[in-house]
Amino acid sequence: MSGEPTVFWVGASTTGGLGSPASGVRRLEVDAQGGWQLDEPIAVGANPMFLALRGDRLAVAHELAPGGVSAWSVQADGRGLAPLAELGPADGDPCHLAISPEGAWALAANYSGGSVTSHPIGGPGPAAAVARATFAGSGPDAQRQESSHLHQIVFDGTTALGPDLGADRIRLLELDEASGALLEAGEIAVHAGAGPRHLVVSGRLALVANELDRTVSVLDLDARAELGWSPVDEGVMPRALGVSAIRLTRGGVVLVGDRDADALAGLRFDRAARTLEHVASVTTGGVHPRDLELTHDERFALVADQGSDSIAIVALDAEGVPQELVDTVPTPAPACLARAPR
């Protein structure tokens, strides 16, 4: 029902590198008026920077130099977590992960490892990597694109898409649900120096937030081609932080976290013309918007401002255009907002 609150699980940094050190993950509930309730932290291990939910399974990417993945079961009350698969190693700084369609595996994007790893999350035993696809490549930005840097994993049916910020590529993989084996299935090139960070799939198109040059690309998944790209907000002075997460509303508005402006940007997506136009930006009142997510009714967007220990609640209009900041949730170093299913 539209009046029911939306539940999020908040991933956070425990290291204090950006924002205050957190103590674990937290359950956040947001109602239809933008009111919120934040539970106490639950310890799940060091640096649970990204979370993925499928059913009652919660997979955690522990973003550390050794890197690791763990899995937890959301309890029947919807508030507690129980261990499912203990921490197992990945390939180095896993910064994002996704749970496979059948729920048995988590695929992790390893930023410094330049790879995607598959991890069993059904327990018992550790969620250690059983397979990996390692990539090579570079881009024109010598400091940020010296090698392959996988930044996200998104499932589109049985195919996993992995934006590679370091090589200006979207890597395509197929997962064997029986064994966890990974098969490389090609790639989609984006324009040089883009630095693809996160994407969202819409039908047979994908919209990609390019961190380095502050653009959003439109990709044809069938043709495996970039159709074009548009600036996120040309009125913003770049600060070498770039853009971060991306979402698409049911009304056709693309929402992008803008770390150069500490804002939530909205771009109207013309599906027929396959173009994007900036229509609004709302400052979040915080610092370093790393992730964002929508309430189920799409009345609000939540933005995790890691650098200011806060989550912004931004009102959206009927299409999804950002309108105004309505409230701020204080919590240490929020890095991820994983929305629970209804």
N, C-alpha and C positions, 0 to 999 in steps of 0.2 A: 504493500500500500504506500501511496505517496507521502502519507503523514508519518510514516515510521522513520525513526532516526537512522542515519548512516553511520556504520562502525568502521573505523580505520585502525590499523596497527601501525605504530610509528617506530621506524628504525632510526638509530642515532649513533653518533660517534662517542665512544668511551675513552678516547685518547686525549681529548682536549686540543687537538690540532687546530680546529676551527669551531668556536663555540666552547661552552663549558662541558667538562666530561659528564656524560650520561651514565646511568646505572643499569640500563637495559632497555627493552622495548616496552611500549605503553599502548594501552587500548584507549582510543578516543572516540567519543560518540557525539555526533552533531545532529541537532533536530531541525525541523522544517523552518524554524524561525532564526536559525543560526546560533542558537544556544548550544553549549557544549559541556561535556563531562569528561575529565581526564583521570584515568586510573593510575595507581601507583606502578612504578617500573617493575618489570619481571626480568631477572638476570637470565640471559641465554648464551653468555660467552662474550668475548672481547669484540668490540667494534662491529656490532650488527647493523651495518650501514644500508643494506638493502634487503627487503622482504618480498616474498611472493606467496600468494594464497591460492589454493584450489580446494574447494570443499572445506574440510576441517584440517587440512594440512598447511602448515606454515613453514616455508623454507627460508633460511637465513644465509646471506652472504656476509662472511666476516672479512671485511676489507683490511687485510694486513699483508705485510711483505711475504710471509709464508703462505697466507691465504687459506680459507677453509669454508666449508658449507656444513650446516646442521639442519635438522628438521624437527618440527614440533607439532603436536596435535592440539588443536583448539578444543577445550573441554566443552561439555554439554551446556554449561551455563554461558558460554560465549565469552568468558572473561579470563579463565585460567589457561595455562599452557603446560603440557606434559611432554617430556623428551620422547622422541620417536626414533631419530637416527642421530647419534652423537657426532660431534665435530670431526670432519675428515678433510684432509688437505686438498687444495685446488692447485693453481699454477702461479699465484702471485697477484695480490690485490684484486680479488674478485669484487667488482663494483656493481654488478647487476646479475639477476638470475630469473629464470622462468620455469614453472612446473609444466611438465609434458601433458598433452591432452588426456592421457590415461592415468596421470597422477603418480606414476612410479618413479619418475626421474626429475631431477632439477638440472638444468643447463646453466652453467656459470660463465659470464664474460669476464675474463681475466685481463685487467688493464695492463699491468706490467709484464704478464706472461705472454701476451700476444696470442691468446688461445681461447677456445671454448672447451670446457670440460663437462662430462656428464657424471651425475652423482645419484646413487640409489637413496631414496628418502623414505622407504617403507619400513626400515628397521627390520630386525635388530642389527646392531653393529653400526660402524661409522659410515657417514656419507662421503667416503673417500672417492676421488675421481677414478673411474674405471676406463674411461676413454677420453681422448682429446683430439682436437683439430687445431694445429698450430699454424699461424700465418706469418708471412713476410710481406714487407712493403714499406713505403715511406711517402712523404708528401713534401711540398715546398717550404713548409714552416719547419726550419731546422731544429727549433727547440721543442716543439710539440709533436712533430711528425717524423722523428728520427727512426721510428720502427712502428710495427703494428700495435695498435692499442684498441682492443675490443671494449665497447662501452655499454652494450645492452644486448639482451636476447628477447625476441618477441616471436611467439608461435603464430603462424598463419596456416591453420590446418596442421598438417604433419611437417611442414617446412619451418625451420627456425631461421630468423633473420637477425644478423648481428652487425650493427653499425661499427665500423673500424675507423676510429678517429684518426689514427696514424697514417692510414693508407688511402683515405678517401674512397672507401669501398663499403658496400653492404655485403657481408658474407652470407651465403646460403648453405644450410646444412639439413640433412635428414637424419632423424634419430630412429634407431631400431629399438622399439619399446621392449622387446624381449631381452636384449643383451646390454643395452646402453651404448652400443657402438654408434659412432658418428660418421656420416658420409658427406664429404664436401660436394655440394650441388651447384657450384657456380658462384657468380658474384654480380653485383650491379655497381658500376662506377658512378661516382658523383664528381662534380667539377673540382678541379685542383684547388687545394687550400681550404676546402669547405670545413673539414673536420666533423663528419657526421657523428652525433652523440646519441640521440634518441629518435625513435620513429613511432608512428601509429599507423596501423593498417585500416583502410577504408575501402571495402570491396576489393577491386583488383588494382587499387592505387595504394601507395604509401606516402606519407608526409614525414619528412625528415628534418629535425632541428639540427642545424649545422653550427656547432659551438664556435669555431674559429672565425668564420666570416659573417656571423650573425644573419644567416638566411634560413629559409625553409624551402626544401626541394620537394617537387612532386615527381614520384617515380611510377612508371608503368610496370607492374610486377610480371605481367605476361610477356611483354616485350623486353623486360629486364633493361630498361633504359630510363635515364633521367630526362623528364620532359621540360624542365625549367626550374627556376628558383626565384624567390622574392625576398627582399630585406624584411627583417622582423620589425624594426622601427628606425628609420633613417634619421630621426631627430635625436637619437641618443649618441653621446660621445663614447666610443669604445674605451674600455679600461683593461682590455686583455683578459677579461673574465668570460665574456661571451654568453651564449644562451644555454639552457639546460634541458628541462623536461618539456614534453609536448603532449597535449590531449586534443581530442576533437569532440565538440558538442553535437548533440542530435540536431541542433539548428544550423550546423555547418560553420561554426566558428572554431578556428584553431587557437588554442591557448598555449603560450610559450613562456617559460620562466626566463626573465631577462636579468642576468646578474650584473651587467654593466649599469643598469638603471635601478636595480633592486625593485623590480616591478613585474607585474603580470601583463603580458601583451596579448591582444586579441587580433587575429587576422581573419577576414571573411574569405571562405573558400568557395570559389565558383567551380563547381564540379564539371559543368559543361565546357567551360573555357580552360579548366585546369590551371587556374591562376589564383593568387592570393593577394589580398590588399589589407594593409594595416588599418584598423578601425578604432582602436583604443588601447591605452596603457594605464594601469592603475598601480601606483606605488604601494608596496606591501607593508610599509612601516618598519620593515626589518632589513636584514643584511644577508646577501648570498642565497637567493632562492634556488635550492638544489632540486627539489621535486615538487610536483603538484598533482592533485587529484580532484575529482568532482564528487559532490554528493549525488545519491541515486536520482533525486528529482532535478538535479542540475540547477538548483537555485543558487548554489554557492560553489566556488572553487577554494580549495585549501592549498596553501603554499608553504612548504617547509623552508623557513629561513634559518639555515644552520648557523650562520655567523652571529645572529642576534638572539639565539636560544628562544625562538618563537615560531608559531604557526599562524599565518594570516588567514582569516576567513573573509573572502571577497565575494560580494553579491554580484550575480550575473543577471542580465535581462533574459527575455523569453528565448532569444536565439543563442545566448551564451556569451554575449559581449560583456566584458568586465565593467562594473559600474562604480563601486566604492568599497573601501575597506570597512567592514562592519565590526570586527572584533579581532583580538589577538590572543592566542593560547600560549602561555609561557611554559616551555619545556626545554631541557638542555639539548643543544646540538642536533635538532631533528634533520634527518637526511633522506627519509623515505616515508611515503604515505601509501600503505597497502590497503585498499578498500575491501572489506569483507562482503561476500555475496549476501543478498537479501535472504 
